Amino acid sequence: MKKKTYYLVLLGALGAITAQAFETDDAYDRKVRANQAFYKADETHDYKLTEADGENWAKYKALDKNGDGVVSHEEFLAGVELPYAPWSGKVTRNVVCKRVDGVPVLLDIYEPLVKKYKKAPVFYYTHGGGWTGGTDEIGNGELPLFEALSKEGFVCVSVMYRLVKMHDPENSLIIRDQVIDCRDGLRFLKKNEAELGIDMDRVVVFGSSAGGHLAQMLTFSDTDDFVGDPQLASYKANVAAGVSWFGPFDFRSAEYFVFNDGVKGRFAPDHWTRRATKYEGEDSLYNHLDPATKKALEEISPISWLDKNDPPLLHYHGDKDPVVSYRQAIHMKEVAAKKSAKVEVRTVKNGIHGWWNKDTVPSRKEIEKATVEYILQQVAPTAP
């Protein structure tokens, strides 16, 4: 599928129509999503799908077009179906925000399911995936928020930033580049504010896990920080509020990546910090790094940007999280209190990473409902 130009039309509450030509790139989106689906299906990690991959072979064996008992990477990418999450309203997918060395940063823009405002507030989603995976396609975890806020008149936007690839000499990206991409996505929306019928003074950023970290960075850093595309740099896109679900707050010390008693962590304390620096040495813990690498960790730590004048942020975190330690949430709460910052930290008892277990308090549905209520309180849309 070739890239194309799509005319996005939004109807305001008074029926006024605004239109703007936007370049889209469906082919790149498909490539990224297909690659991630392939790596997930390849349980034996031999870069092919065979009977050894069990249920995934049964699911994808029809893609074996030459009948050799193997679904190659090429066969998979050419034939796999990648359905989008169900959405009853209008959505423009894969809008090109910018290109960096030919690689696009994409936005999916969802029109309100209920059009209440001439200038709609914006819900801006930064996906998770450990900074190395994920796309702008929303899943079951995000869909309830998109639906609830869209019914409240929000334009919902999901950004697909460029991904960090560890151990790839041709990929020099680090987490800082992803903060830039997400910030440039906001700048793109500001540039096209009138055409899209949105109110960029009423933007709430949200993300979970790695996306929660990026949401924190967008909330605490300033609009002129993390400049990327020079053609977007002059557009000032402020954030009204932020929501982070189980995102890390401080990369500077291994202390905050150590897990509580009774929690078996999946990763070593320096696992995530390597995404910020591409450091390949034996020990990438902060205290053992050179000054330049320490600075890189400091720059992408939300704690480095937090002060009392920042927009408000809500953070949810499970106390049994085995991926991003609950210590990060405790640390955030303590630092915010010392700085008199408008940060509210809420604990999910028995919560693992993502809270899909059924014994959490509050439940996932209760968290989703409370998150929507918080967003509405902070943005407080005015009358049409």
VOLOLUM-768180 format. One line per 3 residues: their letters; for each residue z negated, y, x negated of N, C-alpha, C. Coordinates in steps of 0.02 Angstrom, whole numbers. Layout:
BEGIN
a) Z/Y/X/Z/Y/X/Z/Y/X | ... .
//
This chain:
BEGIN
mkk) 0/-60/-42/0/0/0/0/62/-44 | 46/107/-31/52/167/-72/4/221/-47 | -12/266/-92/-52/323/-71/-10/365/-23 .
kty) -44/401/19/-9/438/71/-45/503/85 | -13/545/125/-44/606/149/-60/597/222 | -122/612/241/-145/601/309/-168/668/337 .
ylv) -151/683/399/-173/744/430/-235/730/471 | -291/755/448/-355/744/481/-364/798/533 | -377/778/594/-386/825/649/-456/817/677 .
llg) -493/871/679/-559/871/709/-560/918/768 | -590/895/823/-596/936/882/-666/965/886 | -671/1031/887/-735/1063/893/-761/1059/964 .
alg) -823/1081/974/-854/1076/1040/-816/1117/1092 | -783/1170/1070/-747/1213/1116/-674/1193/1123 | -655/1137/1091/-587/1112/1097/-539/1141/1047 .
ait) -563/1182/1001/-519/1211/950/-498/1156/901 | -436/1156/881/-411/1105/835/-400/1136/767 | -426/1103/715/-412/1124/647/-382/1065/611 .
aqa) -335/1078/567/-301/1023/532/-290/1041/459 | -292/991/416/-281/1002/345/-250/939/317 | -200/947/275/-169/889/243/-212/865/186 .
fet) -229/801/187/-270/771/134/-233/712/105 | -233/707/40/-206/648/7/-256/591/15 | -232/532/30/-274/472/33/-246/420/-15 .
dda) -289/372/-33/-268/319/-79/-298/253/-57 | -266/221/-8/-290/157/18/-283/102/-34 | -232/106/-76/-220/53/-125/-277/47/-174 .
ydr) -303/103/-198/-358/100/-246/-421/73/-212 | -433/95/-151/-492/70/-114/-488/-5/-106 | -429/-30/-88/-421/-102/-79/-432/-139/-145 .
kvr) -407/-112/-199/-414/-145/-264/-488/-152/-283 | -526/-99/-273/-597/-101/-291/-634/-150/-246 | -622/-147/-182/-658/-191/-135/-638/-264/-146 .
anq) -574/-276/-160/-552/-345/-172/-582/-372/-236 | -584/-332/-289/-615/-354/-352/-688/-374/-341 | -724/-332/-304/-794/-347/-294/-804/-410/-251 .
afy) -761/-419/-202/-764/-480/-161/-749/-542/-203 | -702/-536/-249/-685/-593/-292/-743/-612/-338 | -773/-563/-370/-828/-577/-415/-888/-607/-378 .
kad) -898/-585/-316/-953/-613/-276/-938/-685/-257 | -875/-700/-242/-857/-768/-222/-856/-817/-280 | -843/-791/-340/-837/-833/-400/-906/-852/-427 .
eth) -939/-898/-393/-1007/-916/-410/-1013/-950/-478 | -960/-983/-500/-962/-1017/-565/-944/-971/-622 | -924/-910/-607/-909/-859/-657/-856/-882/-708 .
dyk) -805/-916/-682/-751/-937/-726/-685/-901/-711 | -691/-847/-673/-635/-803/-657/-581/-839/-617 | -602/-884/-574/-556/-918/-528/-599/-950/-473 .
lte) -566/-965/-417/-601/-998/-363/-575/-1070/-357 | -621/-1118/-358/-603/-1189/-351/-655/-1222/-306 | -650/-1288/-299/-698/-1326/-259/-769/-1317/-286 .
adg) -774/-1303/-350/-840/-1293/-381/-877/-1233/-352 | -840/-1188/-318/-872/-1129/-288/-895/-1142/-217 | -895/-1205/-196/-927/-1225/-134/-898/-1192/-72 .
enw) -943/-1161/-33/-923/-1130/30/-870/-1076/20 | -871/-1043/-36/-822/-990/-48/-752/-1019/-58 | -748/-1081/-85/-683/-1113/-90/-656/-1128/-20 .
aky) -699/-1153/23/-677/-1167/92/-655/-1104/127 | -688/-1049/112/-672/-985/144/-606/-956/121 | -589/-967/56/-532/-933/26/-475/-979/2 .
kal) -481/-1044/13/-431/-1090/-16/-361/-1079/12 | -357/-1049/70/-291/-1035/99/-251/-984/57 | -285/-949/12/-251/-901/-31/-217/-935/-91 .
dkn) -229/-1000/-99/-198/-1038/-153/-124/-1051/-135 | -81/-1005/-149/-12/-1007/-126/30/-1058/-165 | 14/-1072/-227/54/-1120/-266/27/-1191/-264 .
gdg) -28/-1201/-227/-54/-1268/-216/-81/-1303/-277 | -106/-1264/-325/-132/-1296/-386/-207/-1308/-384 | -237/-1299/-326/-309/-1309/-321/-351/-1253/-349 .
vvs) -320/-1197/-362/-355/-1139/-391/-331/-1076/-355 | -378/-1033/-336/-360/-966/-313/-372/-919/-372 | -317/-897/-401/-323/-851/-458/-344/-782/-435 .
hee) -363/-741/-483/-381/-672/-468/-322/-636/-435 | -262/-648/-460/-203/-616/-433/-189/-638/-361 | -196/-703/-348/-185/-729/-280/-237/-700/-232 .
fla) -298/-694/-255/-352/-668/-213/-338/-596/-195 | -322/-554/-245/-310/-483/-231/-251/-473/-186 | -200/-516/-192/-139/-507/-152/-150/-526/-79 .
gve) -194/-575/-66/-196/-603/1/-260/-595/40 | -315/-575/8/-379/-573/43/-379/-519/97 | -409/-535/154/-418/-486/207/-485/-452/198 .
lpy) -485/-386/205/-545/-346/193/-557/-301/254 | -584/-330/307/-594/-290/368/-647/-235/357 | -637/-180/391/-686/-127/389/-740/-140/441 .
apw) -797/-109/431/-851/-114/480/-827/-85/547 | -848/-114/602/-825/-89/668/-850/-18/680 | -804/23/704/-822/93/719/-781/115/779 .
sgk) -814/138/831/-781/154/893/-748/223/893 | -764/263/844/-736/330/841/-679/336/791 | -662/397/774/-608/410/727/-636/419/656 .
vtr) -603/389/608/-623/395/538/-561/401/495 | -564/446/447/-510/453/398/-537/425/332 | -505/371/309/-530/335/251/-493/356/188 .
nvv) -530/354/133/-502/359/66/-468/425/52 | -499/479/76/-476/547/59/-490/559/-15 | -440/582/-52/-449/593/-124/-483/660/-134 .
ckr) -544/657/-159/-582/717/-176/-557/747/-241 | -543/703/-289/-517/724/-355/-493/661/-391 | -459/671/-446/-440/615/-490/-463/632/-561 .
vdg) -488/582/-595/-509/589/-664/-472/536/-704 | -428/558/-748/-387/511/-786/-351/462/-740 | -329/486/-684/-292/445/-637/-335/406/-588 .
vpv) -400/404/-598/-445/366/-555/-471/412/-500 | -462/394/-436/-484/439/-382/-558/431/-365 | -587/485/-342/-651/484/-308/-635/494/-234 .
lld) -658/448/-192/-636/445/-123/-692/462/-74 | -672/490/-16/-719/505/38/-693/473/102 | -737/440/139/-724/420/207/-757/470/253 .
iye) -720/499/300/-745/552/343/-743/529/415 | -802/523/445/-811/499/513/-821/558/560 | -778/565/609/-788/616/660/-848/599/703 .
plv) -879/649/733/-936/635/778/-914/592/837 | -956/544/855/-944/505/916/-956/549/977 | -1001/597/970/-1012/647/1022/-1005/715/990 .
kky) -956/753/1011/-942/819/981/-985/872/1014 | -1037/893/980/-1084/941/1008/-1076/1011/981 | -1048/1018/921/-1050/1082/886/-982/1103/860 .
kka) -970/1167/862/-908/1194/833/-908/1182/759 | -966/1189/727/-974/1174/656/-1027/1119/650 | -1005/1059/635/-1049/1001/637/-1091/997/574 .
pvf) -1154/977/581/-1194/960/521/-1165/898/487 | -1183/887/424/-1152/834/384/-1205/785/359 | -1190/721/367/-1230/667/339/-1189/638/282 .
yyt) -1213/643/220/-1175/627/160/-1207/566/127 | -1170/511/126/-1197/447/103/-1172/429/34 | -1219/414/-12/-1203/391/-79/-1224/317/-84 .
hgg) -1174/273/-91/-1187/201/-86/-1227/174/-145 | -1257/116/-135/-1292/81/-188/-1246/30/-222 | -1277/-12/-263/-1239/-62/-301/-1255/-62/-375 .
gwt) -1314/-36/-392/-1335/-37/-462/-1291/5/-508 | -1258/55/-480/-1212/100/-517/-1150/64/-543 | -1147/-1/-533/-1090/-40/-558/-1047/-70/-502 .
ggt) -1070/-65/-441/-1035/-94/-384/-1041/-50/-323 | -1013/-75/-267/-1015/-38/-205/-953/6/-195 | -940/23/-132/-884/66/-115/-906/113/-59 .
dei) -858/153/-35/-873/199/20/-875/165/88 | -859/100/91/-861/64/154/-933/51/174 | -953/71/233/-1022/62/255/-1032/-10/279 .
gng) -1093/-34/270/-1111/-102/291/-1162/-101/346 | -1192/-159/359/-1241/-165/413/-1302/-122/401 | -1318/-109/337/-1377/-69/322/-1370/4/339 .
elp) -1308/29/334/-1296/101/346/-1270/115/416 | -1239/66/447/-1205/76/511/-1251/106/565 | -1314/82/572/-1357/112/624/-1369/186/614 .
lfe) -1375/208/551/-1386/279/537/-1323/319/554 | -1265/294/533/-1202/328/548/-1193/335/624 | -1206/282/661/-1196/284/733/-1244/333/766 .
als) -1308/329/747/-1358/373/779/-1344/446/765 | -1328/463/703/-1316/533/686/-1249/557/712 | -1199/512/713/-1134/531/742/-1142/549/815 .
keg) -1185/513/850/-1197/529/921/-1235/594/930 | -1267/617/876/-1302/682/877/-1256/739/854 | -1192/724/845/-1144/776/828/-1130/785/755 .
fvc) -1156/740/712/-1144/745/640/-1075/720/621 | -1045/751/572/-990/721/535/-1022/681/479 | -1007/616/476/-1035/573/425/-983/560/370 .
vsv) -1004/567/308/-958/560/251/-988/511/202 | -946/465/179/-966/416/128/-923/427/66 | -954/431/8/-918/445/-54/-913/381/-97 .
myr) -855/368/-125/-846/313/-173/-835/343/-242 | -888/344/-281/-886/372/-348/-860/319/-397 | -843/341/-457/-821/294/-509/-880/252/-533 .
lvk) -867/191/-552/-920/144/-568/-930/134/-642 | -993/124/-661/-1010/105/-730/-991/32/-740 | -959/17/-795/-944/-52/-814/-973/-66/-882 .
mhd) -1026/-105/-882/-1059/-122/-945/-1014/-169/-986 | -1018/-163/-1052/-983/-206/-1099/-907/-201/-1093 | -882/-148/-1063/-810/-137/-1058/-792/-78/-1103 .
pen) -759/-91/-1161/-744/-37/-1208/-697/16/-1180 | -661/-1/-1126/-615/47/-1096/-648/89/-1042 | -710/74/-1027/-746/111/-976/-806/146/-1008 .
sli) -801/212/-1015/-853/251/-1048/-900/284/-998 | -894/269/-934/-933/302/-883/-1007/283/-888 | -1049/332/-874/-1121/321/-868/-1144/353/-803 .
ird) -1208/346/-787/-1233/369/-723/-1222/444/-714 | -1224/482/-767/-1212/554/-762/-1145/569/-729 | -1094/529/-745/-1028/540/-715/-1030/528/-640 .
qvi) -1073/484/-617/-1077/470/-546/-1113/527/-510 | -1162/557/-542/-1193/617/-513/-1141/672/-505 | -1099/680/-556/-1046/730/-554/-998/715/-496 .
dcr) -977/652/-489/-931/634/-436/-960/649/-367 | -1023/632/-357/-1054/644/-292/-1063/719/-279 | -1078/757/-331/-1082/830/-324/-1014/860/-309 .
dgl) -962/834/-342/-894/859/-328/-872/842/-258 | -896/785/-231/-881/769/-162/-907/822/-115 | -968/846/-128/-995/901/-87/-955/965/-96 .
rfl) -934/978/-157/-893/1037/-169/-826/1034/-132 | -797/974/-130/-734/965/-93/-745/980/-19 | -799/956/9/-814/970/79/-824/1044/90 .
kkn) -858/1078/44/-868/1150/49/-800/1186/47 | -757/1165/4/-691/1195/-2/-653/1190/64 | -662/1135/99/-625/1123/161/-669/1129/223 .
eae) -722/1168/217/-772/1175/270/-741/1198/336 | -700/1250/333/-671/1277/395/-623/1227/426 | -581/1196/385/-532/1149/411/-565/1088/443 .
lgi) -621/1066/414/-655/1007/440/-701/1021/498 | -715/1085/510/-760/1103/563/-832/1082/550 | -854/1089/488/-921/1068/468/-962/1128/443 .
dmd) -1027/1119/444/-1074/1171/422/-1107/1147/357 | -1083/1173/301/-1108/1150/236/-1176/1180/218 | -1205/1218/263/-1275/1240/255/-1322/1190/287 .
rvv) -1295/1140/321/-1336/1089/354/-1312/1020/333 | -1323/1005/268/-1303/942/239/-1365/902/221 | -1368/840/243/-1420/793/223/-1388/738/182 .
vfg) -1413/726/122/-1388/672/79/-1433/612/86 | -1403/553/85/-1441/491/94/-1411/436/52 | -1455/394/23/-1432/335/-12/-1489/286/-21 .
ssa) -1470/224/-35/-1521/172/-48/-1508/142/-117 | -1563/122/-150/-1560/92/-217/-1527/142/-266 | -1473/122/-300/-1439/169/-344/-1416/231/-306 .
ggh) -1395/220/-243/-1376/277/-201/-1435/321/-185 | -1495/292/-180/-1555/332/-169/-1569/376/-229 | -1558/349/-288/-1565/391/-349/-1516/449/-347 .
laq) -1453/436/-329/-1403/489/-327/-1421/541/-274 | -1447/518/-217/-1469/565/-165/-1525/610/-191 | -1571/581/-229/-1624/622/-259/-1595/674/-307 .
mlt) -1548/653/-347/-1518/699/-395/-1482/757/-360 | -1447/743/-306/-1413/795/-269/-1462/842/-234 | -1519/816/-214/-1570/856/-180/-1607/901/-228 .
fsd) -1623/876/-287/-1665/913/-333/-1626/957/-382 | -1566/938/-402/-1527/980/-447/-1494/1036/-407 | -1468/1085/-442/-1439/1144/-409/-1364/1136/-400 .
tdd) -1336/1177/-357/-1265/1171/-340/-1219/1182/-400 | -1242/1220/-451/-1201/1232/-510/-1211/1181/-565 | -1255/1133/-554/-1267/1081/-604/-1215/1025/-596 .
fvg) -1203/989/-650/-1159/931/-650/-1089/949/-626 | -1059/994/-662/-991/1017/-646/-941/966/-670 | -893/950/-628/-840/902/-645/-772/934/-643 .
dpq) -737/927/-588/-670/954/-580/-672/1030/-581 | -638/1062/-628/-640/1136/-632/-612/1169/-570 | -568/1135/-533/-540/1164/-473/-590/1165/-415 .
las) -644/1127/-422/-696/1126/-370/-759/1163/-390 | -763/1183/-453/-826/1209/-480/-852/1272/-445 | -808/1312/-417/-829/1376/-388/-857/1368/-318 .
yka) -853/1309/-289/-877/1299/-220/-950/1279/-221 | -992/1319/-189/-1064/1310/-189/-1085/1268/-129 | -1104/1207/-142/-1123/1161/-88/-1197/1146/-93 .
nva) -1237/1178/-52/-1308/1167/-52/-1327/1106/-10 | -1385/1080/-23/-1412/1023/14/-1472/1047/53 | -1475/1031/118/-1531/1052/159/-1590/1005/154 .
agv) -1576/940/145/-1629/890/139/-1599/826/111 | -1643/782/88/-1621/718/61/-1664/661/85 | -1635/601/86/-1672/540/101/-1653/487/50 .
swf) -1704/457/21/-1694/404/-29/-1730/342/-6 | -1694/287/-4/-1726/222/7/-1726/184/-58 | -1786/169/-82/-1800/128/-142/-1756/145/-202 .
gpf) -1744/209/-214/-1708/231/-274/-1755/250/-330 | -1736/238/-393/-1780/256/-449/-1784/331/-460 | -1841/353/-485/-1857/423/-493/-1862/445/-565 .
dfr) -1879/399/-610/-1893/418/-679/-1870/362/-726 | -1821/377/-768/-1794/329/-816/-1828/334/-885 | -1874/380/-893/-1898/397/-960/-1949/348/-988 .
sae) -1979/307/-946/-2032/263/-971/-2025/194/-940 | -2034/143/-981/-2032/74/-956/-2089/60/-908 | -2142/101/-912/-2201/91/-869/-2181/88/-795 .
yfv) -2132/129/-776/-2114/134/-706/-2062/82/-685 | -2042/39/-731/-1998/-17/-714/-2033/-84/-723 | -2099/-82/-731/-2139/-143/-733/-2163/-158/-662 .
fnd) -2163/-221/-642/-2177/-238/-573/-2251/-252/-562 | -2273/-240/-500/-2342/-250/-482/-2361/-324/-485 | -2425/-337/-489/-2449/-406/-488/-2424/-441/-425 .
gvk) -2401/-503/-433/-2377/-541/-376/-2303/-530/-360 | -2270/-484/-396/-2199/-472/-385/-2161/-497/-446 | -2117/-543/-437/-2077/-569/-491/-2013/-527/-497 .
grf) -2012/-484/-546/-1955/-440/-554/-1892/-477/-576 | -1835/-454/-553/-1772/-486/-571/-1743/-462/-637 | -1768/-405/-661/-1737/-374/-719/-1789/-351/-769 .
apd) -1768/-347/-832/-1812/-320/-884/-1821/-245/-874 | -1875/-216/-901/-1888/-145/-890/-1832/-98/-914 | -1791/-120/-961/-1738/-76/-986/-1670/-91/-954 .
hwt) -1669/-134/-904/-1605/-156/-874/-1566/-97/-846 | -1599/-56/-805/-1562/-3/-771/-1549/56/-817 | -1592/68/-865/-1582/125/-910/-1518/118/-950 .
rra) -1496/56/-961/-1434/46/-999/-1373/74/-962 | -1377/77/-896/-1322/107/-858/-1317/182/-870 | -1372/211/-891/-1373/283/-903/-1349/302/-972 .
tky) -1348/254/-1018/-1334/270/-1088/-1279/227/-1119 | -1264/169/-1090/-1219/120/-1119/-1246/95/-1187 | -1311/101/-1195/-1343/80/-1257/-1340/4/-1263 .
ege) -1316/-22/-1319/-1307/-94/-1328/-1356/-124/-1378 | -1404/-85/-1402/-1452/-110/-1450/-1501/-159/-1418 | -1543/-189/-1459/-1590/-239/-1434/-1642/-209/-1389 .
dsl) -1664/-147/-1404/-1718/-116/-1366/-1695/-47/-1343 | -1684/-40/-1277/-1662/25/-1252/-1719/61/-1215 | -1781/41/-1229/-1837/76/-1199/-1841/147/-1227 .
ynh) -1861/193/-1185/-1857/265/-1200/-1889/283/-1267 | -1949/259/-1279/-1986/279/-1339/-1952/256/-1404 | -1905/210/-1400/-1873/183/-1460/-1803/210/-1470 .
ldp) -1783/259/-1429/-1714/283/-1431/-1707/345/-1474 | -1646/360/-1495/-1632/421/-1532/-1633/480/-1484 | -1640/542/-1511/-1647/601/-1467/-1590/610/-1418 .
atk) -1528/597/-1437/-1472/607/-1392/-1475/558/-1333 | -1494/496/-1347/-1499/447/-1294/-1558/462/-1248 | -1613/486/-1277/-1669/507/-1236/-1649/563/-1189 .
kal) -1610/610/-1214/-1587/666/-1173/-1545/642/-1114 | -1504/591/-1126/-1463/563/-1072/-1506/534/-1017 | -1561/500/-1036/-1606/472/-986/-1643/528/-948 .
eei) -1663/579/-984/-1698/635/-953/-1654/670/-902 | -1590/679/-920/-1545/718/-877/-1532/684/-810 | -1531/618/-808/-1517/584/-745/-1581/558/-711 .
spi) -1639/581/-735/-1702/565/-702/-1719/620/-652 | -1722/604/-587/-1738/655/-537/-1801/695/-553 | -1850/663/-586/-1911/698/-604/-1898/760/-646 .
swl) -1845/759/-685/-1829/815/-729/-1807/877/-691 | -1786/867/-629/-1758/922/-589/-1804/945/-533 | -1854/905/-517/-1896/919/-459/-1940/980/-470 .
dkn) -1941/1026/-421/-1990/1080/-420/-2004/1100/-348 | -2051/1144/-339/-2076/1160/-271/-2025/1196/-228 | -1972/1223/-259/-1922/1260/-220/-1864/1216/-196 .
dpp) -1867/1152/-212/-1813/1106/-193/-1815/1093/-118 | -1758/1072/-89/-1757/1051/-20/-1803/991/-10 | -1824/978/51/-1869/920/64/-1833/854/55 .
llh) -1872/803/37/-1844/735/28/-1893/685/55 | -1867/635/91/-1905/578/116/-1887/517/75 | -1938/480/51/-1926/420/11/-1963/362/41 .
yhg) -1927/308/57/-1957/245/79/-1951/194/22 | -2004/153/13/-2003/103/-41/-2047/44/-22 | -2022/-16/-32/-2061/-76/-19/-2110/-91/-75 .
dkd) -2171/-111/-57/-2222/-124/-108/-2213/-191/-144 | -2163/-230/-123/-2148/-293/-158/-2076/-294/-182 | -2049/-237/-196/-1980/-231/-219/-1972/-263/-288 .
pvv) -1929/-313/-295/-1919/-347/-359/-1862/-319/-401 | -1829/-266/-376/-1771/-238/-410/-1787/-169/-439 | -1812/-124/-397/-1836/-58/-420/-1910/-56/-405 .
syr) -1950/-54/-456/-2023/-62/-448/-2052/-9/-401 | -2100/-32/-360/-2138/13/-316/-2175/66/-356 | -2186/53/-421/-2219/103/-463/-2179/168/-464 .
qai) -2113/163/-455/-2073/224/-453/-2094/269/-394 | -2108/239/-337/-2128/277/-278/-2197/309/-288 | -2243/270/-316/-2310/297/-329/-2305/357/-377 .
hmk) -2265/348/-428/-2254/401/-478/-2224/463/-445 | -2174/453/-402/-2143/510/-367/-2194/548/-326 | -2235/512/-289/-2285/543/-247/-2334/585/-288 .
eva) -2357/558/-345/-2405/594/-387/-2374/656/-418 | -2313/650/-442/-2279/708/-473/-2265/761/-422 | -2241/742/-363/-2226/791/-311/-2288/829/-290 .
akk) -2344/794/-286/-2407/828/-268/-2426/879/-321 | -2419/862/-384/-2437/908/-438/-2392/970/-439 | -2328/960/-419/-2281/1015/-420/-2276/1051/-353 .
sak) -2315/1028/-305/-2312/1056/-237/-2242/1052/-208 | -2207/999/-224/-2138/990/-200/-2140/958/-130 | -2088/970/-93/-2085/948/-23/-2056/876/-20 .
vev) -2093/829/-48/-2073/759/-50/-2123/718/-11 | -2098/676/34/-2140/632/73/-2122/560/55 | -2172/522/31/-2162/452/11/-2196/407/63 .
rtv) -2158/361/90/-2184/314/140/-2176/243/113 | -2230/204/119/-2231/136/93/-2210/87/147 | -2169/38/128/-2151/-17/172/-2190/-78/149 .
kng) -2241/-96/186/-2283/-152/167/-2245/-218/172 | -2252/-258/121/-2217/-323/114/-2142/-313/104 | -2120/-253/92/-2049/-238/87/-2020/-259/20 .
ihg) -1968/-300/22/-1930/-315/-38/-1873/-265/-44 | -1826/-276/-89/-1772/-228/-98/-1723/-234/-39 | -1723/-184/3/-1680/-184/62/-1716/-199/127 .
wwn) -1776/-226/124/-1818/-239/183/-1785/-284/234 | -1745/-332/213/-1715/-377/262/-1763/-432/283 | -1819/-439/247/-1869/-488/269/-1903/-463/333 .
kdt) -1926/-510/375/-1948/-493/443/-2021/-471/447 | -2059/-477/393/-2131/-463/398/-2149/-394/370 | -2101/-348/367/-2116/-281/341/-2151/-238/393 .
vps) -2191/-192/368/-2224/-143/411/-2215/-74/380 | -2177/-30/412/-2142/-38/476/-2081/-85/470 | -2052/-102/526/-1992/-144/526/-1931/-103/504 .
rke) -1878/-137/489/-1818/-101/468/-1793/-56/525 | -1793/-79/586/-1771/-37/642/-1815/24/649 | -1879/16/638/-1925/74/642/-1911/123/585 .
iek) -1894/98/527/-1877/141/470/-1813/180/486 | -1763/146/513/-1700/179/531/-1713/234/582 | -1752/219/633/-1767/269/685/-1804/329/655 .
atv) -1853/316/613/-1892/370/582/-1849/411/535 | -1802/379/500/-1757/415/456/-1713/463/495 | -1685/440/550/-1644/483/592/-1685/542/618 .
eyi) -1746/528/641/-1789/582/666/-1804/633/612 | -1817/610/552/-1831/655/496/-1770/700/483 | -1711/670/482/-1650/709/469/-1640/762/522 .
lqq) -1649/744/584/-1641/792/639/-1691/849/633 | -1752/832/614/-1804/884/606/-1787/932/550 | -1760/906/495/-1747/949/437/-1685/993/447 .
vap) -1634/966/479/-1572/1004/486/-1574/1048/548 | -1607/1023/601/-1615/1063/662/-1553/1099/683 | -1501/1063/705/-1439/1097/726/-1451/1148/780 .
tap) -1417/1204/773/-1422/1257/822/-1375/1244/880 | -1377/1284/930/-1334/1275/988/-1261/1284/968 | -1214/1252/1004/-1143/1259/989/-1121/1331/988 .
//
